[in-house]
Amino acid sequence: MEKEQHELYEYARRRIKQKKGLYYHFVLLFLVSLFLFIAIKLFNFSAESNLFIWIITAWFFIFLLHFIKVFITDRFMNKNWEREQIDRLVTLQQNKINELQDQIEDTTK
């Protein structure tokens, strides 16, 4: 029982750390975007204006990938999912071994 509680605690701690990292990533993206936007408008950089848009677009895409990893992928493919997949594969292997043993017994009779 204590092991299960410890696993639940570790899972919750890991999820909180992931979400905290995602929120930090978002705030950093927002602040840097705001700073670049204000700097471009304030100093009238015309040649680098397109570069600013490309940097923010690329960074936003990376943020979206981070968001998908935290809230979609890791949410559904957690320890329980891993255990279910391992149990399923072990069962399939055991069934295959049993079939082969039955075939061997049939040929030896």
Secondary structure, 3 states (H helix, E strand, C coil): CHHHHHHHHHHHHHHHHHHHHHHHHHHHHHHHHHHHHHHHHHHCCCCCHHHHHHHHHHHHHHHHHHHHHHHHHHHHCCHHHHHHHHHHHHHHHHHHHHHHHHHHHHHHC
